[in-house]
Amino acid sequence: MSDTHAQLSVLRQTADPLVVEAIENLIDKGEDHELNRINVLDFAAHRGLNEERVISGFLHASRLGLFELTWNVLCPGCSGVLDAHSTLKSLRHDDYHCGLCACGYEASVDEQVEVAFTVSPRVRRIAAHDPNSLPIWEYFKQIFWSSGVDFNKESFAELSEEVVLDAIELPSHEKASLSLQLPKQFIIVFEPVTHAAQFIDVQGEPTRERQQLSLIYNRVQAPTGTITLRPGPLRLSLDNQTEVRVLPSVFVAADALHHLIGKRKPFLTAKRILTNQTFRDVYKADNLTIDQRLKITSLTFLFTDLKGSTALYERVGDLAAFDLVRAHFHALLEIISSEAGAVVKTIGDAVMATFTRPEQALAAGLRMRAAMDQLNAERGTRDLMVKIGIHEGPCLAVMLNERQDYFGQTVNIAARVQGVSNAQAIHVTGTVRSAQAVDEMLRKADIVPIEKQAALRGIADKVVVYEIP
């Protein structure tokens, strides 16, 4: 049995069979470009598969060596890949610069870090494993732009003729020149390997005299510059001083270019993968370093606590109480995972979990309450009383006690909101209540939240919270 077949055999023991079948078919029959930087959300949508099961399947497949997982820092403007990392540890928290957009960005793991999967060269060799051999436009599509740019094969061919004045493949340490006729438009000379860009503002009266512009490519990340030229002939001199080929391309920055790269589709973000139970279980060692602080602009936290657990041990005895608490944990953890959340940690009889969206956390909270009612009914008791608090907001992803954790006021408030009630109840903050999907969920369930003013320990002002009856 080949290594690949052996790996697939192991994968069948941990992943959804339909997902494994789709992965095996992709490896066997997929085109080269389909196996590079795979957008797993797109993969799931085209095959009618459950997104969470597909994410889990690819994570397990990567751990087995079938795929290589990459963390790609994206420009929020053009969706170009500014940097690619093989591990989360190597993500920087300082600025990344996009030459094409002439902007600097601090990487947020919400929408600016893409998680993609490329087939391992040991499993199948594809063209993207040697990116310097790719044709110019395949390099742009497969290496520079992210899997979130929705390219259509036909429209790409048509539009590239409208937006590209010229392009050239320039080998290492060679020089070349291009003769161009500049239209009265804004022009960008962009090189996707070094990410160097030169802006040309073409304006004024046309000229017949040949204008000159020289560009040097090296590994120095120089700021994007702008020069003004007149419509007419241009001799563009190019000097490649790097150790690899470069691909200078002359774009017309008009509506056609924005249309070409403007269509987007969902992709797997770092925020979502960090809030995935399979990733937390399987990639424990490939996490943040002790000094990393990654910003997340929006994450939903759910805290639970078992009310009166000390009295429960006193009342029913250690053995019976342990069985009850274990059943309660089993129900809660299963619900969190099935609602696309992840358990950050358990503290005594309490659980801290994260979700990418507020409605997922509320759905989990409602199911948790129903599950506790069912467990109590099965045992003829009211011993399991779970308090639940939900809050959404910005935070930092950090390492604490050798575990990927979260830090910030959002976390503090979520933990305190759970403590508002004296009985089994769900309390959410205003940011959760005002989310459109949460409002729709409550209206469909005919639930009218009860507004309260709550004093939260460690928070100066009273906070508006809503009890979900």
N, C-alpha and C positions, 0 to 999 in steps of 0.2 A: 504494500500500500504506500502511495506517495505521501510526502509530508503534508501536502495540501489536503488530500483526502482524509488523512488522520486528524488534521486540525478541524476540518468540517465535521468529522464524526464526533469530536469532543464538543464542538459548538452546538450540535443537536441536543446535547444533554443539558444545556443552560439557556438556550434561546428558543423563541417561538419557531416551530417547524416551518411555517409559511415564510418567515423572514429568512431562515437558513436556506430554504429552497431558492428564494429570490437572490440571495447573495451568491450562491453557487452558480446560478444561471448567469449572473452578471460577470463573474470571474471567467466563466467558460466562453460566453458569447458576446459580451459587451464590447463596444468599440473602445479604442484606447482612451479617448477623451472622456468617456463615461466612467472610467476607473480612476480618474484623477480628480482630487478635491471633490469627492462625492458630497452633494447636498442631500443629507439623509431625509430631510423633510420633503424635498422634491421627489426623492426615491420612493418614499411612503405614499405620497399623493398619486403618483403615476401608476402604482401597483395596487392601490386600494388597501394598504396595510395600516395598522395602528401605529401612529407616530412613536409613542413611548416604547412599544415593542421593537420597532426598527432601531431606535436609538440604543436600546439595551443590546440588541443583537450585534450592532456594529462595534459597540464598546467591548463586548466579549470577544468578537472576532479580532479586534485590534490587540487585545491582551494576548490572544493566541498567536499573533504574528501574521495574520492574513492581511491586515491593513496597517498603515501608519497614520496615526492621529496627529493633526497639526492645529496649532492655535494661530490664526492669521489676524493681524491687526489691520483693520480696514479704515480707509478714509470715508467719513460720513457723507462727503460730497459726491465723489465719483465712484465709490465702492472699490477703489484700487487696493491691492494688498500692499501695505506699507512695510510689513515685516512678517516673517513666518517663523514660528517657534515649534520645536518638537515636544517641548514640555511646558507646562504651566509655570514652572519655576523660572523660566527665562523671560517671561513677560516683564517688561519694564513699566514702571508707573510714571515715568517722565514723558515728555512730549515726543510725538512722532510727527514727521513733516511730509506733506504731500506736495510734490513739485507741480503736478498737473493742476491742482487747485490753489497752489501757493498759500497753503494754510498749515498751521501746526495744531496738533490735537493731543490732549492727554487721554490715553486709552481708557475708555469705560467698558466694562465687560457686558454691559446691557446689549448694545447693538453694534459695537465697534470691534468686537473680537469674534471671529467666525471659527467654529470647530468643524473641520472637514476631514475626510478619510480618503487616503490614496492606497491603492493596492500595493502590497509589498513587492519589491523586485524579485524576491525569492519565490513568490507565488506566480507572478506574471510580469514580464518586462514590458513597459509601455513607453511611448515617446516622451512623455513628461518626466520620466526618470532622468532623461538627458535634455533639459530644457534648452540648452544652447544649440540643439539640432532642430528645434521646432521652427516652422516657417513663421514669418513676422506676425501675421494675424492670429495664428494659433498660439503664439507666445502671449499676445495680448489677452486672448480669451481664456487660456488655460493657466497662465502664470500671473499676469498682472491683475486682471479683474477677478473679483470674488465669485463664488458660486451663487451669490444673491443677485447678480445681474442676469436678466432674462433675455438671453440672445436667441433670436430666431435666425435660422441658417440663411434663409432667403433674404430677409430684410437686412441682415448684417452685410451680405454681399452688395446689395443695392446701395445702402447708406454709406458704406465705406468708400464707394466711388464719389459720393457727394462731399464727404468730409475730409478726405485725404488728398492733398496736393501731390505728395510724393513720399516715399519711404525707401530706406536702403539698409541692407545688412552689411555692417562694417566690421571686418575681422580685427582681432587684437593687434594693436600697434600699427594700424594702417590709416591712411588718409583718403578722403574722397571729396568730391564737390557735387552739388546739385544745382541745376539751373531751373529757376522757378519764375512763374509769372504771378506776382502778388495781386490778388483781388482787393478791393476796398473793404476789408473785413478784419476781424481780430484773428490773428494766427498764433498757433501754439506749436513750437517744435519740441516734441516730447520724446524722451528716450526711456523705455520701460525697464531696462536692466539696471541702470544707475539711478533711475528716477529723476534725471536732470531735465529741466524745462526752461525754455526761453520764450517769452511772450513778445509778439510783434504787433503793435497797433498800427495798422495800415490806414493812412488817412491823407487828406490833401489832394492836390492836383496830380494826375498821372504823369509819370516820367518815362522817357525812352532810355535814359542813362542807366547802365547796369549798376545796381547797388551791391554792396559787399557785406557779408556777415560771416564771422568765423566762430565756431564753437568747439571747445575742447572737452572730451569726456574722460574723467578720472573718478576716483572714489571719494572726492571731496564733496560733501553735501552743501553746495553753495546755494544761497537763496535764489529763488526764481526772479529773474530780471525782466524788465520791459523796455523795449526800444521802439521808437517811432520811425516808420519808413513810409514811402509813398507808393501808391499803386504802380506796378510796372515790373521790369525784370530784376531778379535777385540772383547773385551767385552765393550759395551757401557752402562754405568750406568747413569740413568736419575732420576732426583729429581724435582718433581713439587711442588713448594712452593707458587703457586698462588691460588686464590679462585675459579678458573674454571678449567675444563679439558684442557689439552694441547695435541697436535698431532704431536710429533716429527717424522719426515720422513727423510729417508736417500736416497739422490738422487745421481746418477752418472751424473756429469756435462759434458755430451758428446753431440754429434750432435742430438741424439734422444730427449734430453730434450729441446734443442733450437727449434727443429722442433715441439715439443708438444705445446710450448707456443708462437712460433714465428709467427703463422698465425694470422693476425689481420683483423678486419673489422671496418668500420667507426662507430663512436659513437657520441652522442651529447655532445659537449664540453661547458664549461662555457662561452667561448667567444661567441659561437653561441647563447646561450640562453640570454646573456646580449644584443645581437644585434637582439633581437626578440621583435616585437611590442606587442604581447600578454603578454609576461613576464613583460615588462615595464608598461603595463596598469593594469595587474591583481595583480602583486606582488610588488606594490609600497612600502609597509611597510617592505617586506622581502628583504632588499637590504644591501649594504655595511654600515659599521659604519663610523662615521666621521673620525676615525683614520686609517682606512684601506687604503692600497695602493697595488692594485693587478697588477702585471706586465702582459702586453699583448705584445707579440713580433711582432705582425702584425695585424693591423686593418685598414680598409679603411674608410676615412671620406669624406663626400660630404656636401658642404656648398652651399646654394643658397641665392640670394638676388634679390629683385624686383627693377629693375632700375627705378629711377625717380618717386618713389612712392609719394614723397611730391608734386611734380609738378602735378601728376595725381589727387590728391585731389583738388588742386587749379583749374585744368582744367575742371573736370567733376562734382565736388561737392562731399560732404562727402558721401551721400547715394549711389550714383552710384559707387564711388570709393570703398566703403566698400563691395559692392556686388561683384565687380571685384576681389578684394583682397581675399575675402572669397572663391570665385570659384577657384582662383589660389592655395590657401592653400589646398582645398579639393582635387584637382587634384594631387598635389605634394605628399600629405600624402598617398593617395591611391596607387600611383606608388611606393613609398618607401616600403610600406608594401608588395605589390605584388612581388617586387624584393628581398624579404627576408631581407630587411633592417629594421631599427628602427629609429624613430625620437627621438633624444636626447633632443632637445628643439627648440622652436621658439623664435626669438629675433626680435621684431618689425615685419618687412615683410620678415625676413630671417629665414632659416631652417638649422639646423645642424642634420645630420643623419649619421648612421654608417652601414657598411656592412662587412661581414666576408671576402669577396674577391673583388678585384678591378673590375672584369668584371661585377659583380652585380651592382656596383655603376655607371659604365659607361652605362650599359643598362638602369638604372633608369634615368640618365642624358639625354640620347637620347630621351627617352619617354617623359620626362618633356618638352624638347624643342618642340617636336611635339604637346604635349597637349596645350602649350601656343599658338602655331600657330593656333590650332583649336579653342581655346577660342576667340582669336582675330578675326578669320574669322567669327565666329558665331555672333560677335558683330559689325563687320565692322570697327574694330579699330586696332591700333598697340600699345595699351596702356600697355599690359602685356609683359614686356621684362625682362626675368630672366637670371641672370648671375650665372654660376655654376662652382665650383672648386672642384677637386678631388685629394686626396693625400693618400698614404698608408705608414704605418710605425709603429714603436713601440710606446707605450703610457702606461699610468697608468689609471686604473679604480679607480675612487675616488667618494666621496660624496661632492657635492657643493650645497649650498642653498637647502638642504633636497632633493636633486635629484641625482640619479646616473649619473655621468658625466665622462669626460675624460680630462686628463691633459698631457701636454708635447709639445715638439717642433713639432711633427707631426700634432697636432691639430692646432698649430699656423700657420704652413705653409699652411695647407688646407684652413684655413680661408682667408689667404692673397691671395692665388691663385685665389679664387673666385673674388677678387677685381681687377684682372689684366685687365679685359675687360671693355670697355666703352659702349658696346651694348650687346644684347642677344648672349651669347656664352658659350661654355664649354671649360674649360682649365684643363689639367691634368698634373701631374708631371712625371718625367722620370721613377720613380718606378712603376707608374700605366701603362705608355706607354709600358714599357718593359715586363710586365706580359704576359705570353704566351697566355692565354685565351683572353686577351684584343687585342693582335696582331691578333689573329684569327678572332675575332669579327669585327675588322676594315677592314681586308682583305675581309671578306665575304660581308661586306656592301660597299666595294670599296671606303673606306674613307682614304685619305692620310693626316695625321696630319701635321700641320704647326709648325715647331720648332721656339721657340722664346727665347730670354734672358730677364728675368724679374727681376726688382729690387723690392723685397718684403719688406714692412715696418717692421722694427725690425729684419730683417735677414741681416747679414753683407755682404755676397757675393751674386752676381746675381745668379738666379736659372733658369735652363733650364725648360721651360714649353712647352706644346703642345696644340695648339688650334685644336679642333675637328670641321672641317668645315661641 
